[in-house]
Amino acid sequence: HRPWSSSWSAKDDETLLAARAQGLHWNQIVPLQLPSKSPNECRKRYEILMDRHTPEEKDGIRLDILALAYMEVRQQIWSILAARVGEEWELVEQK
């Protein structure tokens, strides 16, 4: 019987993410790097970490909503700078 643990430290999370980034599978990660965890615990923790780190939720702002809002106001935003430098707003946006 293994003494599996359900609490995860920041170091455990780093270890898990690094192992997955190397392409290791749950059954490879457990004995080598996280012997106090079960393969299922590792999989579930990884899913939680990935849910927290999706680009759409980064910093609490959904990027798809931000992109739509940007497209609605981009001419207004860039026209201010364009007027100051004497260029078309599209050229200023590109730079």
Backbone as JSON, one array per atom type, in Angstrom:
{
  "sequence": "HRPWSSSWSAKDDETLLAARAQGLHWNQIVPLQLPSKSPNECRKRYEILMDRHTPEEKDGIRLDILALAYMEVRQQIWSILAARVGEEWELVEQK",
  "N": [[0.84, -1.18, 0.0], [0.67, 2.13, -0.97], [1.64, 5.27, 0.35], [-0.16, 7.51, -0.66], [-0.55, 10.95, -1.4], [-2.76, 13.71, -1.13], [-2.31, 16.41, -1.11], [-0.75, 19.12, -2.76], [2.3, 20.63, -3.38], [3.9, 23.72, -4.39], [6.28, 23.03, -5.58], [5.81, 20.35, -6.28], [3.87, 20.8, -8.25], [5.41, 22.17, -10.17], [7.25, 20.16, -10.8], [5.55, 18.22, -11.89], [4.49, 19.62, -14.15], [6.86, 20.09, -15.59], [7.67, 17.45, -16.13], [5.57, 16.55, -17.77], [5.93, 18.31, -19.88], [8.21, 17.27, -20.94], [7.21, 15.11, -22.14], [6.59, 12.85, -20.7], [4.62, 10.13, -19.48], [1.89, 9.52, -17.18], [2.39, 7.14, -15.71], [5.13, 7.02, -15.9], [5.98, 9.32, -14.67], [5.24, 9.15, -11.95], [6.81, 7.01, -10.46], [9.4, 8.0, -10.86], [9.52, 10.78, -10.27], [7.45, 11.76, -8.65], [6.82, 10.03, -6.31], [5.06, 9.91, -4.17], [2.57, 10.26, -5.14], [-0.34, 9.13, -6.97], [-0.81, 7.77, -10.31], [-3.33, 8.6, -11.25], [-3.92, 10.77, -9.55], [-1.94, 12.52, -10.42], [-2.73, 12.97, -13.08], [-5.24, 14.19, -12.69], [-4.48, 16.49, -11.24], [-2.87, 17.76, -13.12], [-4.77, 18.38, -15.07], [-6.28, 20.27, -13.65], [-4.32, 22.27, -13.3], [-3.87, 22.96, -15.97], [-6.36, 23.95, -16.68], [-6.36, 26.27, -15.21], [-4.45, 27.73, -16.47], [-5.09, 28.36, -19.09], [-4.87, 30.18, -22.13], [-7.1, 31.81, -22.67], [-8.08, 32.48, -20.21], [-6.09, 33.83, -18.95], [-4.86, 36.12, -16.67], [-7.47, 36.72, -16.01], [-8.87, 37.77, -18.14], [-10.77, 37.14, -20.93], [-9.52, 36.25, -23.97], [-10.81, 36.11, -26.45], [-13.06, 37.76, -26.17], [-11.78, 40.16, -25.6], [-10.42, 40.55, -28.03], [-12.56, 40.95, -29.83], [-13.66, 43.32, -28.78], [-11.49, 45.02, -29.15], [-11.34, 45.12, -31.98], [-13.62, 46.58, -32.48], [-12.97, 49.15, -31.57], [-10.49, 49.85, -32.53], [-9.78, 51.67, -34.63], [-10.38, 54.13, -33.48], [-8.6, 54.13, -31.3], [-6.01, 54.06, -32.51], [-6.11, 56.26, -34.2], [-5.72, 58.56, -32.7], [-2.96, 58.52, -32.01], [-1.96, 58.42, -34.62], [-2.72, 60.91, -35.67], [-1.05, 62.57, -34.19], [1.49, 61.9, -35.13], [1.29, 62.27, -37.8], [0.51, 60.25, -39.65], [-1.28, 57.58, -41.38], [-3.84, 55.83, -39.61], [-3.87, 53.02, -39.85], [-1.25, 52.39, -40.61], [0.16, 53.17, -38.34], [-0.91, 51.4, -36.46], [0.06, 48.97, -37.48], [2.8, 49.23, -37.0]],
  "CA": [[0.0, 0.0, 0.0], [1.47, 3.35, -1.08], [1.12, 6.42, 1.1], [-0.44, 8.58, -1.61], [-0.9, 12.22, -0.78], [-3.64, 14.51, -1.97], [-1.9, 17.81, -1.12], [0.25, 19.42, -3.78], [3.11, 21.82, -3.13], [4.29, 24.43, -5.62], [7.37, 22.23, -6.16], [5.15, 19.21, -6.92], [3.26, 21.3, -9.48], [6.51, 22.44, -11.11], [7.77, 18.86, -11.22], [4.54, 17.62, -12.76], [4.44, 20.36, -15.41], [8.12, 19.84, -16.3], [7.65, 16.07, -16.62], [4.65, 16.48, -18.91], [6.56, 19.05, -20.97], [9.2, 16.34, -21.51], [6.47, 14.04, -22.81], [6.44, 11.67, -19.85], [3.25, 9.71, -19.17], [1.63, 9.44, -15.73], [3.07, 5.98, -15.12], [6.56, 7.31, -15.86], [6.2, 10.44, -13.75], [5.05, 8.76, -10.55], [7.94, 6.39, -9.76], [10.64, 8.75, -11.0], [9.57, 12.15, -9.77], [6.42, 12.04, -7.64], [6.46, 8.71, -5.78], [3.99, 9.96, -3.17], [1.31, 10.49, -5.86], [-0.79, 8.07, -7.87], [-0.96, 8.27, -11.68], [-4.61, 9.29, -11.36], [-3.76, 12.07, -8.89], [-1.13, 13.36, -11.31], [-3.56, 13.35, -14.22], [-6.25, 15.15, -12.24], [-3.81, 17.74, -10.88], [-2.44, 18.37, -14.37], [-5.97, 18.97, -15.68], [-6.58, 21.48, -12.88], [-3.32, 23.28, -13.63], [-4.09, 23.41, -17.35], [-7.56, 24.78, -16.68], [-6.0, 27.57, -14.63], [-3.45, 28.41, -17.29], [-5.46, 28.49, -20.49], [-4.67, 31.56, -22.59], [-8.34, 32.57, -22.6], [-8.34, 32.92, -18.84], [-4.9, 34.48, -18.43], [-5.12, 37.4, -16.01], [-8.89, 36.94, -15.84], [-9.47, 38.38, -19.32], [-10.94, 36.2, -22.04], [-8.9, 36.87, -25.13], [-11.74, 36.25, -27.57], [-13.87, 38.95, -25.91], [-10.88, 41.29, -25.76], [-10.17, 40.73, -29.46], [-13.76, 41.56, -30.43], [-13.74, 44.71, -28.31], [-10.42, 45.75, -29.82], [-11.71, 45.35, -33.37], [-14.65, 47.62, -32.49], [-12.44, 50.48, -31.22], [-9.1, 50.01, -32.96], [-9.58, 52.89, -35.41], [-10.38, 55.24, -32.53], [-7.37, 54.07, -30.51], [-4.82, 54.38, -33.32], [-6.26, 57.57, -34.84], [-5.13, 59.56, -31.81], [-1.5, 58.51, -32.25], [-1.71, 58.72, -36.03], [-2.83, 62.36, -35.83], [0.12, 63.2, -33.59], [2.71, 61.66, -35.92], [1.01, 62.59, -39.19], [0.42, 59.03, -40.47], [-2.58, 56.9, -41.39], [-3.97, 55.01, -38.4], [-3.53, 51.62, -40.15], [0.22, 52.27, -40.58], [0.59, 53.27, -36.94], [-1.31, 50.14, -35.84], [0.99, 47.93, -37.93], [4.11, 49.41, -36.34]],
  "C": [[0.88, 1.24, 0.0], [0.83, 4.47, -0.27], [0.88, 7.6, 0.16], [-0.95, 9.81, -0.9], [-1.81, 13.01, -1.71], [-3.24, 15.99, -1.98], [-0.74, 18.0, -2.09], [0.99, 20.7, -3.41], [3.41, 22.51, -4.47], [5.39, 23.65, -6.34], [6.8, 21.0, -6.88], [4.54, 19.63, -8.26], [4.32, 21.54, -10.55], [7.06, 21.13, -11.67], [6.83, 18.19, -12.21], [4.52, 18.3, -14.13], [5.71, 20.11, -16.24], [8.15, 18.43, -16.89], [6.74, 15.92, -17.83], [5.22, 17.21, -20.11], [7.62, 18.2, -21.68], [8.53, 15.17, -22.21], [6.29, 12.78, -21.99], [4.96, 11.4, -19.57], [3.12, 9.56, -17.66], [2.39, 8.31, -15.08], [4.58, 6.14, -15.08], [6.88, 8.38, -14.83], [6.19, 9.99, -12.29], [6.29, 8.13, -9.92], [9.22, 7.23, -9.8], [10.66, 10.07, -10.25], [8.55, 12.48, -8.69], [5.94, 10.73, -7.01], [5.34, 8.74, -4.74], [2.61, 10.16, -3.81], [0.95, 9.27, -6.69], [-0.85, 8.64, -9.28], [-2.25, 9.06, -11.87], [-4.56, 10.67, -10.7], [-2.99, 13.04, -9.78], [-1.96, 13.85, -12.49], [-4.57, 14.41, -13.82], [-5.63, 16.51, -11.9], [-3.37, 18.49, -12.14], [-3.63, 19.04, -15.06], [-6.35, 20.26, -14.96], [-5.61, 22.6, -13.24], [-3.52, 23.82, -15.04], [-5.33, 24.29, -17.45], [-7.26, 26.18, -16.17], [-5.13, 28.39, -15.56], [-3.82, 28.52, -18.76], [-5.31, 29.95, -20.91], [-5.93, 32.41, -22.46], [-8.63, 33.11, -21.22], [-7.15, 33.62, -18.21], [-5.27, 35.84, -17.87], [-6.61, 37.72, -15.89], [-9.58, 37.57, -17.05], [-9.58, 37.33, -20.41], [-10.46, 36.87, -23.3], [-9.85, 37.01, -26.31], [-12.62, 37.49, -27.4], [-13.02, 40.21, -26.08], [-10.61, 41.58, -27.23], [-11.36, 41.39, -30.15], [-13.88, 43.02, -30.04], [-12.67, 45.56, -28.99], [-10.8, 46.09, -31.26], [-12.77, 46.45, -33.48], [-14.08, 49.02, -32.3], [-11.04, 50.75, -31.77], [-8.86, 51.28, -33.76], [-9.52, 54.11, -34.48], [-9.06, 55.29, -31.76], [-6.18, 54.59, -31.32], [-4.92, 55.73, -34.0], [-5.65, 58.69, -34.0], [-3.62, 59.65, -32.03], [-1.17, 58.91, -33.68], [-1.76, 60.22, -36.27], [-1.59, 63.07, -35.29], [1.39, 63.03, -34.42], [2.5, 61.9, -37.41], [0.99, 61.39, -40.13], [-1.01, 58.52, -40.47], [-2.65, 55.97, -40.18], [-3.59, 53.56, -38.65], [-2.01, 51.4, -40.11], [0.75, 52.3, -39.16], [0.26, 51.97, -36.21], [-0.33, 49.03, -36.22], [2.34, 48.01, -37.24], [4.01, 49.08, -34.88]]
}
